[in-house]
Amino acid sequence: MDYSSILTSGVYGALGPVAIGYVLAAIGLNIHFGYTGLLNFGQVAFMLVGAYGVAISVSTFGLSMWVGVLVGILAAAVLALILGIPALRLRSDYLAISTIAAGEVLRLFYRSSVAEPLTGGVYGLQRFGDDLLDLNPVPPGIYEVGPLAFTARDVWLMSVGWGLVALVVILVYLLIHSPWGRVIRAIREDEEAARSLGKNVYAYKLQSLVLGGVIGALGGMVFTIHQQSAHPDGFDPVVTFFLYTMLVLGGAGRVFGPVLGGLLFWFLMLSFDAFLRELMATGYIPPEILVPSDVGALRLALVGLGLLLLMAFRPQGILGNRREMVLDVR
């Protein structure tokens, strides 16, 4: 069995552009859930509007990709306001219901025949990231780091992506250690206490929803620019639960929690995938038990089991504080 290939698949997956997009979205979700206590079950909706903000601007209207980035950010902010203005005045479970519904409504709308002239419908949109790829300063070739091999395109996208992650992490760190950050953490711990001190809880929660949504939109942009394809079925509800698994694994309410969780999540996911395929290729798992087309479903089952075990035995994750994840710490 080729263990080197298995580990290489895991490391490449953990460092690649897909993981970067998910890490950014998980950082946004951390602002919602980890710091403010907002139950957002539709972070994928922000990823979708961010991705399609770029895709529609470039592929449908012929605008610059950089204009598309601004459109995606604006779309995420508007979506957060549409969801937050009515729902944040109610109990937190109303936000959970509205966000998961928004994700599915948007996905179905973007793939519908009504929206097809703009979104490409079920076929999606392609090739809208050339403005970024044309700036690639890395000379063509294959770049090897031990057993890993990256193309010039991969090196450029990973450099831009992880640089963006670093900037967002610094921004979140500065915000969380500012007076604004102390207020949203106080809201997470005891909303009534924060309100009794004269803080406008509703406004702070709305600001948190907008900020985390915009960061999630950036994740959707990175994800689709790498693939050079925006397809609505790539933004189904399971994406949000991947993000929660990453967040819980790394540690909710910690600046580096989503980053660590994202790295571990994608390393384990793709290593497990490669391990199963190696077992099938070498005959250790006969085709009567498992076939290659079933590996994807088995990976999803692994994610669900992992999330269940994390919530049962270590809900604070690797970097988190268990007391901060308990609603009543008294």
KEZAVEX-325872 format. One record per atom (N, C-alpha, C): x, y, z. Coordinates in steps of 0.02 Angstrom, whole numbers, plus 50000, padded with zeros to 5 digits. Last residue first. Layout:
     c1     c2     c3
      X      Y      Z
...
END
This chain:
     c1     c2     c3
  48865  51480  51748
  48862  51493  51819
  48856  51428  51859
  48858  51468  51614
  48921  51448  51645
  48920  51458  51720
  48755  51419  51496
  48749  51446  51564
  48810  51423  51603
  48805  51370  51375
  48761  51428  51375
  48755  51460  51444
  48972  51332  51342
  48914  51315  51382
  48870  51377  51388
  49086  51373  51283
  49038  51340  51240
  48976  51317  51278
  49164  51422  51382
  49137  51471  51336
  49085  51439  51289
  49208  51307  51447
  49162  51352  51482
  49129  51401  51434
  49300  51252  51357
  49236  51220  51366
  49185  51266  51399
  49387  51337  51238
  49376  51335  51310
  49306  51308  51322
  49485  51272  51097
  49431  51307  51131
  49430  51298  51206
  49573  51201  51020
  49597  51263  51051
  49546  51296  51096
  49498  51084  50988
  49569  51080  51008
  49592  51142  51045
  49329  51087  51057
  49379  51078  51005
  49450  51079  51033
  49225  51092  51146
  49265  51153  51139
  49318  51147  51085
  49170  50965  51150
  49134  51017  51112
  49174  51081  51103
  49216  50822  51161
  49258  50882  51164
  49225  50938  51124
  49112  50728  51167
  49170  50720  51209
  49216  50781  51213
  49002  50767  51085
  48991  50727  51146
  49050  50730  51193
  49052  50838  50979
  49003  50871  51022
  48992  50833  51087
  49137  50737  50925
  49164  50800  50951
  49116  50834  50999
  49044  50641  50886
  49092  50624  50939
  49123  50688  50968
  48976  50712  50785
  48940  50686  50842
  48987  50672  50900
  49079  50736  50694
  49046  50793  50727
  49009  50771  50789
  49108  50603  50656
  49158  50644  50689
  49128  50702  50725
  48988  50566  50594
  49010  50531  50655
  49061  50572  50693
  48990  50656  50486
  48935  50657  50535
  48954  50623  50599
  49108  50615  50421
  49102  50683  50447
  49047  50687  50500
  49073  50483  50387
  49129  50495  50433
  49125  50565  50463
  48972  50508  50296
  48955  50473  50358
  49010  50483  50410
  49049  50566  50195
  48998  50606  50229
  48978  50574  50296
  49125  50453  50158
  49158  50512  50187
  49108  50556  50224
  49026  50374  50104
  49058  50352  50165
  49096  50409  50199
  48997  50446  49989
  48946  50439  50040
  48976  50417  50107
  49121  50429  49921
  49097  50496  49940
  49044  50493  49994
  49127  50291  49899
  49175  50323  49944
  49151  50391  49967
  49048  50233  49805
  49020  50238  49872
  49066  50275  49921
  49120  50219  49689
  49066  50269  49689
  49035  50279  49758
  49208  50109  49716
  49232  50179  49717
  49177  50232  49721
  49123  49996  49829
  49146  50015  49762
  49166  50088  49763
  49123  49867  49949
  49128  49939  49936
  49154  49949  49865
  49087  49730  49946
  49077  49770  50007
  49076  49845  49991
  49117  49678  49823
  49052  49661  49852
  49036  49703  49913
  49248  49715  49799
  49194  49757  49770
  49125  49739  49795
  49345  49701  49953
  49318  49674  49891
  49261  49717  49865
  49482  49773  50016
  49409  49781  50020
  49380  49756  49954
  49604  49730  49971
  49588  49720  50042
  49513  49729  50055
  49641  49757  49841
  49600  49699  49854
  49583  49686  49926
  49704  49872  49805
  49747  49815  49824
  49708  49753  49842
  49597  49957  49784
  49641  49942  49728
  49685  49881  49743
  49540  49967  49911
  49502  49936  49858
  49547  49915  49800
  49643  50032  49979
  49620  49967  50003
  49580  49930  49949
  49648  50151  49905
  49706  50105  49905
  49685  50036  49928
  49526  50205  49939
  49537  50186  49870
  49598  50140  49862
  49546  50228  50076
  49494  50181  50054
  49506  50158  49982
  49649  50324  50068
  49660  50261  50103
  49609  50208  50081
  49588  50432  50004
  49643  50397  49970
  49656  50329  50001
  49494  50464  50106
  49472  50448  50038
  49526  50407  50002
  49580  50495  50211
  49533  50439  50218
  49508  50416  50150
  49641  50607  50157
  49682  50548  50174
  49638  50487  50180
  49533  50691  50146
  49563  50667  50085
  49611  50609  50098
  49496  50708  50284
  49448  50689  50233
  49482  50658  50172
  49615  50749  50349
  49583  50686  50367
  49535  50662  50313
  49637  50873  50282
  49689  50820  50283
  49657  50752  50298
  49520  50941  50309
  49533  50921  50240
  49589  50870  50237
  49531  50952  50452
  49472  50923  50420
  49489  50898  50350
  49653  51018  50475
  49644  50949  50498
  49586  50915  50462
  49623  51144  50415
  49681  51105  50394
  49672  51031  50413
  49508  51183  50488
  49506  51173  50416
  49563  51131  50390
  49559  51195  50619
  49506  51146  50604
  49502  51132  50530
  49649  51300  50601
  49673  51235  50622
  49622  51181  50605
  49553  51399  50563
  49611  51383  50521
  49638  51314  50537
  49461  51406  50668
  49439  51384  50602
  49496  51365  50556
  49553  51446  50777
  49515  51384  50778
  49493  51361  50709
  49615  51567  50788
  49647  51518  50744
  49609  51452  50741
  49524  51631  50875
  49542  51662  50812
  49571  51610  50763
  49388  51548  50950
  49460  51557  50948
  49480  51582  50879
  49257  51510  50943
  49275  51565  50988
  49349  51575  50995
  49285  51334  50925
  49243  51394  50914
  49261  51448  50965
  49406  51236  50866
  49389  51273  50927
  49350  51336  50911
  49427  51137  50771
  49481  51183  50788
  49468  51220  50853
  49301  51068  50774
  49365  51032  50779
  49421  51078  50802
  49208  51169  50755
  49208  51133  50818
  49274  51096  50828
  49245  51207  50623
  49245  51255  50678
  49248  51221  50746
  49229  51090  50548
  49294  51123  50551
  49299  51169  50611
  49091  51073  50570
  49139  51021  50591
  49209  51050  50597
  49041  51188  50509
  49032  51178  50581
  49080  51125  50608
  49076  51160  50377
  49105  51218  50410
  49098  51212  50486
  48997  51048  50352
  49070  51042  50347
  49103  51099  50386
  48877  51114  50361
  48894  51067  50414
  48967  51046  50410
  48880  51190  50245
  48877  51224  50310
  48897  51177  50366
  48877  51088  50149
  48936  51131  50154
  48938  51166  50222
  48751  51034  50151
  48804  50995  50183
  48868  51037  50192
  48667  51116  50074
  48671  51126  50147
  48728  51088  50181
  48764  51158  49924
  48707  51128  49958
  48717  51132  50034
  48840  51212  49816
  48826  51250  49876
  48764  51223  49912
  48847  51147  49698
  48907  51145  49739
  48898  51181  49805
  48734  51178  49630
  48732  51118  49670
  48796  51106  49710
  48770  51293  49555
  48729  51299  49616
  48729  51237  49660
  48935  51328  49509
  48879  51283  49498
  48836  51282  49561
  49060  51406  49430
  49011  51418  49483
  48949  51377  49467
  49229  51384  49393
  49161  51363  49380
  49118  51377  49441
  49360  51387  49425
  49339  51422  49364
  49269  51400  49343
  49410  51341  49543
  49379  51292  49499
  49360  51321  49430
  49457  51463  49595
  49503  51406  49586
  49473  51356  49536
  49338  51532  49601
  49391  51557  49556
  49442  51502  49543
  49268  51461  49700
  49246  51457  49630
  49298  51484  49581
  49343  51486  49819
  49324  51418  49800
  49308  51414  49725
  49347  51625  49825
  49409  51587  49817
  49394  51517  49791
  49208  51651  49842
  49244  51677  49784
  49308  51637  49772
  49179  51591  49965
  49147  51567  49904
  49182  51590  49841
  49258  51674  50047
  49273  51603  50041
  49242  51573  49979
  49189  51793  50034
  49258  51789  50009
  49279  51717  50001
  49072  51757  50101
  49069  51770  50029
  49139  51768  49998
  49120  51751  50233
  49098  51690  50200
  49094  51698  50124
  49141  51887  50250
  49199  51843  50250
  49181  51776  50219
  49006  51927  50247
  49053  51952  50196
  49115  51908  50193
  48957  51862  50361
  48931  51845  50295
  48978  51868  50240
  49025  51926  50465
  49037  51855  50453
  49012  51833  50385
  48968  52056  50447
  49040  52044  50442
  49055  51971  50427
  48829  52033  50466
  48854  52061  50404
  48928  52045  50395
  48826  51983  50597
  48800  51943  50543
  48826  51967  50475
  48879  52091  50668
  48915  52027  50668
  48892  51984  50610
  48778  52186  50648
  48846  52199  50623
  48886  52134  50618
  48675  52121  50717
  48668  52132  50645
  48737  52146  50614
  48725  52125  50846
  48713  52060  50815
  48707  52067  50739
  48726  52263  50866
  48789  52226  50867
  48781  52158  50834
  48588  52293  50859
  48635  52322  50811
  48700  52284  50808
  48539  52219  50970
  48515  52205  50903
  48564  52232  50850
  48601  52280  51080
  48616  52211  51063
  48597  52195  50991
  48665  52416  51124
  48614  52400  51074
  48628  52330  51046
  48697  52430  51296
  48721  52411  51230
  48661  52393  51185
  48666  52455  51429
  48654  52507  51380
  48677  52491  51309
  48673  52352  51514
  48728  52400  51517
  48722  52454  51463
  48569  52272  51478
  48560  52312  51539
  48615  52364  51548
  48624  52205  51370
  48571  52255  51358
  48562  52300  51419
  48711  52119  51436
  48738  52169  51390
  48687  52224  51376
  48616  52043  51505
  48665  52082  51543
  48695  52137  51498
  48550  51981  51399
  48513  52027  51442
  48561  52071  51482
  48649  51897  51346
  48622  51951  51306
  48587  52003  51348
  48786  51827  51393
  48723  51847  51425
  48696  51908  51390
  48880  51777  51299
  48876  51750  51366
  48809  51765  51399
  48858  51849  51180
  48858  51776  51179
  48847  51747  51249
  48876  51978  51229
  48810  51958  51203
  48805  51882  51201
  49011  51975  51255
  48964  51983  51311
  48894  51962  51290
  49057  51968  51127
  49068  51910  51170
  49023  51915  51232
  49019  52093  51083
  48986  52035  51052
  48999  51972  51093
  49101  52174  51168
  49028  52178  51172
  48996  52116  51142
  49229  52144  51128
  49209  52128  51197
  49133  52130  51205
  49228  52192  50998
  49233  52121  51009
  49213  52102  51080
  49222  52330  51023
  49168  52297  50986
  49168  52222  50999
  49345  52355  51088
  49282  52361  51125
  49223  52328  51090
  49451  52220  51024
  49430  52290  51028
  49367  52294  51071
  49480  52092  50998
  49514  52122  51055
  49501  52197  51060
  49408  52071  50883
  49388  52034  50943
  49421  52063  51005
  49479  52151  50790
  49410  52166  50808
  49389  52133  50874
  49604  52088  50784
  49600  52157  50806
  49529  52175  50827
  49565  51961  50737
  49600  51968  50800
  49594  52039  50827
  49509  51994  50613
  49466  51965  50666
  49499  51972  50734
  49625  52041  50547
  49567  52084  50556
  49523  52059  50613
  49703  51924  50549
  49727  51984  50584
  49669  52031  50597
  49621  51843  50468
  49636  51823  50538
  49660  51883  50578
  49627  51913  50348
  49563  51907  50382
  49574  51888  50455
  49764  51898  50316
  49736  51965  50326
  49670  51962  50364
  49771  51757  50304
  49811  51791  50354
  49782  51861  50369
  49684  51736  50194
  49668  51707  50260
  49706  51744  50315
  49760  51800  50096
  49695  51828  50114
  49673  51801  50182
  49869  51712  50093
  49880  51782  50111
  49815  51816  50132
  49804  51599  50047
  49828  51599  50117
  49847  51669  50140
  49774  51650  49915
  49723  51626  49961
  49746  51627  50034
  49896  51683  49856
  49844  51734  49864
  49794  51713  49917
  49957  51556  49864
  49989  51615  49894
  49938  51670  49907
  49869  51477  49793
  49880  51463  49864
  49912  51523  49898
  49881  51534  49665
  49816  51536  49700
  49824  51522  49774
  50019  51509  49641
  49992  51577  49641
  49927  51580  49680
  50027  51369  49647
  50068  51410  49692
  50040  51480  49697
  49939  51332  49543
  49925  51314  49613
  49963  51358  49662
  50009  51384  49433
  49941  51409  49448
  49923  51393  49520
  50122  51306  49434
  50130  51378  49445
  50062  51409  49464
  50084  51154  49525
  50093  51193  49464
  50101  51267  49482
  50170  51053  49643
  50120  51105  49628
  50136  51138  49562
  50194  50908  49734
  50209  50941  49671
  50153  50989  49654
  50268  50826  49873
  50215  50868  49845
  50239  50902  49781
  50374  50761  49931
  50332  50722  49885
  50277  50763  49852
  50466  50909  49934
  50463  50839  49956
  50422  50799  49906
  50396  51007  49831
  50416  51014  49902
  50410  50944  49932
  50412  51068  49668
  50409  51011  49712
  50434  51030  49782
  50329  51139  49538
  50368  51156  49598
  50357  51100  49649
  50335  51150  49366
  50313  51110  49422
  50359  51123  49481
  50293  51298  49267
  50333  51240  49287
  50301  51202  49344
  50307  51474  49238
  50276  51408  49225
  50323  51351  49245
  50341  51588  49374
  50359  51559  49309
  50327  51490  49299
  50221  51690  49449
  50261  51629  49458
  50277  51599  49390
  50135  51795  49442
  50205  51809  49429
  50250  51747  49433
  49976  51813  49379
  50021  51763  49407
  50094  51779  49391
  49878  51888  49326
  49927  51924  49367
  49981  51877  49395
  49791  51802  49266
  49836  51839  49222
  49889  51877  49261
  49713  51760  49373
  49763  51714  49347
  49812  51749  49301
  49628  51871  49389
  49675  51853  49442
  49731  51808  49414
  49560  51870  49267
  49593  51932  49289
  49644  51918  49344
  49500  51745  49259
  49561  51757  49220
  49597  51821  49242
  49387  51693  49316
  49442  51713  49360
  49505  51731  49324
  49289  51638  49243
  49279  51708  49262
  49334  51733  49308
  49240  51504  49187
  49295  51547  49165
  49282  51621  49179
  49061  51476  49190
  49131  51455  49188
  49177  51513  49168
  48909  51437  49277
  48950  51483  49237
  49023  51462  49243
  48775  51312  49267
  48820  51359  49300
  48857  51404  49251
  48681  51221  49230
  48748  51214  49201
  48799  51261  49233
  48562  51255  49285
  48594  51194  49311
  48664  51185  49284
  48589  51428  49254
  48545  51375  49276
  48583  51315  49304
  48660  51539  49221
  48676  51478  49185
  48635  51418  49206
  48622  51657  49280
  48663  51611  49319
  48686  51550  49281
  48547  51731  49185
  48597  51763  49226
  48647  51714  49255
  48464  51641  49117
  48500  51692  49078
  48555  51727  49119
  48411  51563  49230
  48464  51536  49185
  48498  51589  49143
  48309  51593  49314
  48372  51630  49324
  48426  51610  49274
  48212  51504  49267
  48197  51576  49270
  48262  51617  49274
  48263  51379  49287
  48261  51403  49218
  48246  51478  49216
  48371  51372  49433
  48306  51369  49399
  48312  51397  49328
  48481  51387  49510
  48483  51332  49461
  48418  51328  49421
  48448  51493  49593
  48505  51502  49547
  48508  51446  49494
  48343  51436  49668
  48330  51491  49622
  48386  51498  49570
  48409  51338  49741
  48358  51317  49693
  48342  51373  49644
  48494  51423  49818
  48522  51370  49775
  48472  51349  49721
  48399  51502  49886
  48446  51533  49838
  48475  51480  49791
  48337  51404  49965
  48297  51445  49918
  48343  51475  49865
  48444  51357  50042
  48411  51312  49994
  48370  51351  49943
  48479  51473  50115
  48529  51437  50075
  48496  51393  50022
  48360  51504  50180
  48386  51550  50130
  48437  51515  50085
  48348  51399  50271
  48299  51405  50217
  48326  51450  50161
  48453  51428  50355
  48456  51365  50318
  48406  51366  50261
  48407  51555  50400
  48470  51549  50363
  48473  51484  50324
  48286  51530  50467
  48286  51575  50409
  48350  51567  50368
  48325  51444  50572
  48276  51422  50522
  48281  51465  50458
  48415  51526  50641
  48437  51461  50615
  48390  51438  50560
  48331  51631  50678
  48387  51644  50633
  48411  51579  50602
  48249  51563  50766
  48220  51591  50706
  48274  51608  50655
  48332  51533  50872
  48314  51478  50828
  48279  51503  50764
  48345  51650  50947
  48400  51631  50902
  48379  51576  50854
  48194  51750  50944
  48238  51702  50974
  48288  51677  50922
  48200  51913  50860
  48166  51855  50889
  48216  51808  50922
  48276  52003  50798
  48234  52029  50852
  48197  51973  50888
  48334  51936  50695
  48375  51948  50754
  48335  51980  50811
  48242  51931  50588
  48253  51871  50630
  48290  51887  50695
  48233  52054  50515
  48174  52026  50549
  48191  51973  50601
  48374  52080  50492
  48329  52133  50516
  48266  52104  50547
  48438  51964  50440
  48447  51985  50509
  48397  52035  50535
  48407  51944  50306
  48395  51890  50354
  48393  51917  50425
  48441  52067  50250
  48375  52039  50237
  48358  51985  50288
  48574  52079  50294
  48523  52126  50318
  48453  52099  50308
  48634  51973  50224
  48636  51974  50297
  48583  52021  50325
  48611  52017  50092
  48580  51955  50115
  48579  51953  50192
  48694  52130  50091
  48621  52138  50082
  48585  52076  50107
  48819  52069  50106
  48796  52117  50156
  48720  52126  50152
  48823  51992  49988
  48825  51959  50053
  48800  52005  50108
  48823  52094  49892
  48768  52046  49893
  48765  52010  49960
  48946  52157  49919
  48883  52194  49928
  48824  52146  49933
  49031  52052  49881
  49032  52077  49950
  48967  52114  49965
  48998  52041  49744
  48989  51985  49790
  48987  52006  49862
  49038  52167  49698
  48968  52147  49693
  48953  52090  49740
  49176  52159  49721
  49136  52209  49757
  49062  52192  49755
  49203  52056  49629
  49218  52047  49700
  49178  52096  49742
  49168  52119  49509
  49130  52061  49533
  49141  52047  49606
  49271  52208  49497
  49203  52234  49507
  49159  52179  49535
  49368  52113  49474
  49373  52153  49535
  49307  52189  49550
  49336  52062  49350
  49329  52018  49408
  49330  52058  49472
  49240  52178  49249
  49303  52155  49278
  49289  52110  49338
  49099  52118  49151
  49134  52166  49193
  49200  52137  49218
  49009  52043  49075
  49074  52062  49047
  49112  52113  49087
  48891  51990  49120
  48891  52061  49102
  48958  52085  49075
  48919  51851  49132
  48856  51874  49104
  48859  51946  49080
  49050  51836  49182
  49026  51793  49127
  48963  51820  49094
  49064  51941  49282
  49113  51930  49228
  49082  51894  49169
  48949  51941  49362
  48978  52004  49340
  49023  51994  49280
  48931  51805  49389
  48882  51840  49348
  48911  51905  49321
  49048  51778  49469
  49033  51740  49407
  48985  51778  49361
  49041  51866  49579
  49098  51868  49532
  49078  51838  49465
  48919  51825  49632
  48931  51896  49620
  48988  51906  49571
  48936  51691  49651
  48897  51712  49593
  48902  51787  49581
  49011  51696  49770
  49037  51663  49710
  49002  51688  49648
  48923  51765  49856
  48989  51792  49842
  49018  51763  49777
  48814  51681  49860
  48805  51747  49830
  48872  51780  49816
  48878  51566  49918
  48846  51563  49853
  48839  51632  49821
  48920  51607  50044
  48970  51583  49996
  48941  51585  49925
  48795  51633  50099
  48841  51689  50089
  48897  51670  50040
  48746  51502  50103
  48710  51553  50063
  48755  51613  50049
  48826  51436  50194
  48836  51421  50123
  48800  51472  50078
  48774  51468  50315
  48834  51505  50293
  48847  51493  50219
  48656  51429  50382
  48655  51441  50310
  48715  51481  50286
  48639  51425  50514
  48643  51361  50481
  48642  51369  50405
  48686  51516  50645
  48681  51523  50573
  48691  51455  50541
  48653  51568  50788
  48645  51502  50757
  48632  51510  50682
  48766  51670  50872
  48712  51668  50822
  48711  51599  50789
  48867  51699  50962
  48816  51652  50982
  48757  51649  50934
  48977  51776  50937
  48914  51811  50951
  48859  51764  50974
  49085  51685  50922
  49094  51747  50961
  49028  51780  50981
  49039  51569  50855
  49090  51564  50908
  49093  51626  50952
  48941  51615  50761
  48926  51566  50813
  48975  51569  50871
  48998  51728  50687
  48927  51719  50702
  48916  51677  50764
  49134  51704  50684
  49110  51769  50708
  49036  51763  50728
  49132  51578  50626
  49157  51585  50695
  49136  51652  50725
  49092  51605  50498
  49045  51570  50542
  49067  51575  50615
  49211  51664  50452
  49149  51703  50456
  49098  51671  50502
  49291  51551  50460
  49309  51609  50500
  49247  51655  50507
  49229  51471  50364
  49226  51450  50435
  49245  51507  50481
  49263  51539  50248
  49193  51535  50267
  49185  51514  50340
  49403  51517  50252
  49376  51585  50256
  49302  51584  50277
  49404  51377  50240
  49431  51408  50300
  49404  51479  50307
  49351  51359  50111
  49314  51335  50169
  49339  51367  50233
  49455  51415  50035
  49388  51442  50031
  49346  51421  50091
  49560  51327  50071
  49564  51399  50087
  49495  51431  50086
  49520  51206  50016
  49523  51212  50088
  49526  51286  50109
  49536  51243  49881
  49470  51224  49907
  49468  51231  49982
  49676  51268  49868
  49627  51323  49864
  49558  51306  49890
  49770  51163  49988
  49746  51186  49923
  49693  51240  49926
  49809  51106  50105
  49841  51169  50086
  49810  51201  50024
  49737  50988  50116
  49735  51035  50172
  49763  51104  50153
  49768  50921  49997
  49700  50944  50010
  49696  50996  50064
  49903  50894  50020
  49883  50938  49964
  49813  50965  49974
  49891  50807  50129
  49926  50871  50137
  49906  50920  50081
  49819  50699  50072
  49793  50736  50129
  49825  50804  50136
  49905  50656  49970
  49837  50679  49954
  49808  50721  50010
  50015  50618  50048
  50021  50673  50001
  49953  50701  49981
  49964  50508  50115
  49981  50568  50153
  49987  50629  50108
  49948  50421  50004
  49891  50437  50048
  49904  50502  50086
  50077  50410  49954
  50025  50440  49912
  49965  50462  49954
  50136  50344  50061
  50160  50410  50042
  50108  50446  49999
  50077  50219  50062
  50060  50266  50116
  50082  50337  50099
  50026  50111  49959
  50066  50171  49951
  50045  50224  50003
  50042  49940  50000
  50000  50000  50000
  50044  50062  50000
END
